């Protein structure tokens, strides 16, 4: 998240720890889908994945081949960074920059998936992809309403199918952005009041979650928004906007609400081994620990590269990578197919970053700049 960390303003110049987290989290998600989930679905045995599961993931009780841990890292990054940049922006700039950060790369990833899956479904070798989310959309007589819903991320609030399966984290990001936008005046001047207000909204959603389907879908996504505010609390303490007592109390409150929501509405006991609580707690600890040693972190060029393309890599690796493996493994074997697939998704992601992310970010900066009034232009002439 999907990303997400999720989509957020670039901070690699100021927070090497966050750049490192983005790079590592993106690669863990790639590992989850291409080395963990795909072999499981295809009944293929991966020696490397078995070793990682046995000696790394199982001892740490991390679920989903580390994918949940990586997504939680992205959420912590967004919770920290969005408020860090948001309090320095006008509401107009905040909306424009977040929208152009999320949507253009998402639309490109969807276009690539649609262009690849439509012909692939006609091939007998692609039978293994028929359970993917995008296939359910393409199987409909008129798929375009659901494609449009997925392009706006409203599918997650309407209960319709998705095109890019990893985009589920993006609606969580959008809901977080909207709540932060509403609270920006308070976050600038009275951050404690803002945090209490956010907590009250999230409690209300959790309380009335089962009143109807649409409120339930909103509430389920908002469970993860609760977790993002743990990142916000870390930022506010880091910036010395709140004290230790409020930070601890707020962290306990938001953690409690997150775990309640996981148990009550996602229907998974939060603290069983390999459950959400373990993966998300470890992500919180890793994020805080790396932030504390931020000034001592030095990034190599490879880490910087994967940090820069982390959002595009997150968007493009899943559906595209699994399709590539499904088509190539019968002819080349898993190891060779995996190397080709990884190189391909990295290349696509780098191109997405270069030709879509960067231009859209430049456009966002241009559109969000205040236009001078005629009198101001004359005064500055």
N, C-alpha and C positions, 0 to 999 in steps of 0.2 A: 503498500500500500503502500498490491497493492496496497500504492501512493500516492505514495506516497508514498523529506521523509515521505511522507506524502508530499505533494507539491508544496513547496515553500520557497521563500526567497533565498537566493544564494548567500551562504554565510561562510564559505570555505576560507575567505580571507580573514575572518575574525574568529572562527571556531574550528580549528583543525580537528577537534574531537568529533564534531558533528559531521564534518566531511568524511572522517574515517567510519563513523557509524553508518552513514548512507551507503558507502561503498560496500562494506561488509554485509549489511542487511540485504542489499540488492542481490549480492552473490549467494547468500543463504537462500533467498526465495527461489533463485534460479535452480539451486541444488535441490530444493524441496520438490519442485515440479518435474525437473528433467531426470534427476537421479533417484527420487523417492516415489513420487506419485505415478509417473509414467510406467516404470518397471512393474509396480504393483498392479496397475490396470492391465498391463500386457502379459502378466504372469511370467515376467522375465526376472532372473536372478542377477542382481548387481553386487559383485564382490566388494567393491569400494563402498557402496551404500550400506551393505551389511556390516562392514567394519566400522563405519561412522556411527551407525545406529548402536552397535554393541559397545563401543568404547567411548563415545562422546554423548550422544543424545539420550540413550537410556539411563546412564548414570546421573545425568542432569535432569531426568524426567521431563524432557522437552517434547512437546507433541508436534505432529504434522512434519516430521523430519526437520524440525527447527523453523518451519515456516511461520508458526504463530509467534515465536520469539522475535523473528525478523520484522514481522508486521508491527509488533508492539514497539520495537525500536523506532520504526518510522513514525508511529503515533506519538512517541515521546518527543521526537525531533519536531514534529508539527506543533505540538502543544507548547513547546518552548519557543520556537522561532516565530510562529505566526503572531504571538503577542509581542515579542521583541520588535518585530517590524511594524506591527499594526498600530502601536501607540505612537509611532512616528509618522503615520500617514493620515491623510484626510479620509473620511468614509468613501468618497468617490474613488480615490486612488486605491484604497483597500479592495473595493469591489472589482475594479478593472484589472488590477494586478493578479488577484486570486483567480478570476475567471479565465484570463488569458494564460495563466500558468497551467491550469487544469485541462481546459477543454481542447485546444488545438492538438496537443499530442494524443489525447484520448481519441479524437476523431480520426487522426491518421492511423492509429493502431486498429481501429474498427474497420477502416477502409481496407487496410492490408489483410485483415482476417477475412472479410467478406470476399475479397478478390482471390484469396487462396483457397477458402473452404468450398466455394461454389463448384469449381471444377474438381476439387479433390473428392467430393462426395460421389462423383460419378465413377470413381476408380475403385475397383474391388479391393485394392491394397489398403484403402483408407477405412475399411470396415471398423477398425479399432477406435475411430474418432466419433462414432455415431452416438456416444453418450455425452458428448460435450455440449455445453450450454448453447453455443452458437448454432448447433445443428437443430435444436428444438425451434429456434427462430426461423431458420431457413426452410424447415419442413412445413411451415404454415403456408396456406394458399396466398395470403397477402402479408408478408413479413414486415413491410415497411413501417406500420404503426409501432411495432415493438422495437424496430431498429431506431426509430426516432426517440422513443422513450428511453432506450439505452444510451443514446447520444446525449441526452439531457441529464442522465442518471435518475430520472424519475421512475424508471422501472423498479428500483428498489423500494419506492414508496407506494407503488401501484400493484406490486406483486406480479409483474410481467417478466418475461425472460430477459437475459442479458446477452450481449454479443461478445464482450471481452470479460471473461470470468473473474479476472483480478480486480475489476473496477468496483467491486463491492466496498473497498476501502475508501473510494473517492466520495461516495455519498456521505460517509462519516466525516470526511474532511470538510465537505460543503456545509453540513449541518453545524460543525464546529465553527467554521468561518462565519456563518450567519449569527450564531450566538455571540461570538466575539465582536462582530460588527455592532450588534445591538448594545453591547456592554462597553464599547470603546471609550465613551466619555468617562465612565466610572473607572475603567482600567487605568486611565491617565491620571485621575485625581484621587480616587478612593478605591484602590484595588481590593481591599478586604470586602467592601460592600459588593463589588462586582463578582467576587468569588462566591459569596453567600447567595447572590441572586442567581448565578449559574447553577449552583447546587439545588436551589429551590425549584428551578425549571425542570431539572433532570429528575428530581424526586417526584414531581407532579406527573411527568411522563411515565415513570416506572409505576406509579400508583394506579394510573388510569389506563395502563397499557392494553388491557383486555376489554376495553369498552367497545371497540369495533376493529375491523381488520386494518384500516388505514392508520389508526392511532397505534395499533400494535406494531406495524411495520416501522413507523416513526420511532416508537419506543425502543424496539430491538436495535435499530441503528444507533440510537442515542446512548445505549449502554456503552458503546465504544467511545462515544464523545466524552463520557464520564472519565474514561482513562486518559484521553488527551489533556484534560484539565490537570492531571497529575504532572504533566510536562509544564503546564502553565504555572503551577505552584513552584516548580523547581526554578523557572525563569524569575518569578517575582522574588523568590528568596535570593537567587544569584544576583539580581539587580538591587538587592537590599530595599525592595519595596514593601516587604512584609518581614516580620520578625520570626524567630524560631518557634515560638509557641503557636502562632497562627499557622505557620507552615506545617508543623506536626499535626495539629488538629485538623487542618484542611486535608492533608494527605490521608489521614485515618478515615475521615468522612467520605472522601471520594473513593478510596479503596473499598470501603464497606459497601457503598452504593454499587460500585462496579461488580463486586463479587455477588451481591444480592441479585443483580440483573442477570448475570451469567447463570446463576442457579435457577431463578424463577422463570426467566423468559427464553433463554437459550437452552435450558434443560440439560445442563451439564454441571455436575458437582464441581465446584471451583478448585478444591484442594485435593482431589484424588491425584495420584501420580499421573504424570503426562496429561494434566488438565490445564485449563486456561490460567488459573491462578499461578501455577508454577512458572510457566513460560513468561507471563506478563510481569511477574515479580522479579524474575531474573533480568528481564529487559530494563526494568526501572533501576535496578542496582547497577547494571553495566553502564547505563546512560549517566547516572549520577557520578559513578566512579571515574569515567572518562572525562566528564566535564571538570571534575576537580583537578585533573592533571592536564588540562587542556594546553597550558602554556609550555608543557614539556613534549608535546606531540609534534613530530616532524613527518610530513607526508611525502612519500615517493611519487614519481610521475604516474605509475600504474594506479595507485590508490586515488590520486586526483582525477584521473580519467574515469574510473568507475564511479566516483562520487558525482562527477558532472553529468554522466549519462544515466544515473541511477533511476530517475523517474521514467525515462523512455525505456530503459531495460526492464523495469518492473512491468510496464504496459505491454511490451512486445515479446517477452520471453515465453509466456505461458501457452496461449493458443497456438502461436506460430511455432514454438519449439516442440510442442507435443505433436503437432501435425507433421513436422519435419521428421521426428523420430518414427512416427507411425509409417511414413512412406519409405524411409531409408533403411531402417533396421532389417527388414526382410532381405535386403540385397547386400548390405555392407556389414551387418553385425552391429551390436549395440555400441561398442567402444568407438569405432570409426564414425558411426552415425552421430554419436554424442559430440565428438570433436567438431564435426562439420556443422551440426546444429548450433552449438555454442558460438562458433565463429560467425555464423549467419545472423543470429539474434543480436550479437554485439555490434555487427556491422550495421544492421537495420537501426538499432538503437542509437548508434553514433550519428547516423544520417538524420534520424529524427531530432536529435539534440541540435545538430548543426543547422538544419534547414527548417525546423519548425519551432523548437523550444526557444532558441536564441532570437530569431526574428519576432516571435510573439512576445517575448519579454521586452525587447526593444520597443515594440509597438505599444505595449502596456505602459512603459515609462513615458513615451511621448504623449499618449492619450491622457495619462493621469496628471500631467503637468498642468498647473493652473494657467489659463489664458489671461494675459494682461488686458485690462480694460483700456480703451482708447486714451483716457487721461493719463494712465500709468505709462503707456508707450510714449506719449508726448513728453512726459516728465523725464523719461530716461533717454530721450533723443539728444 
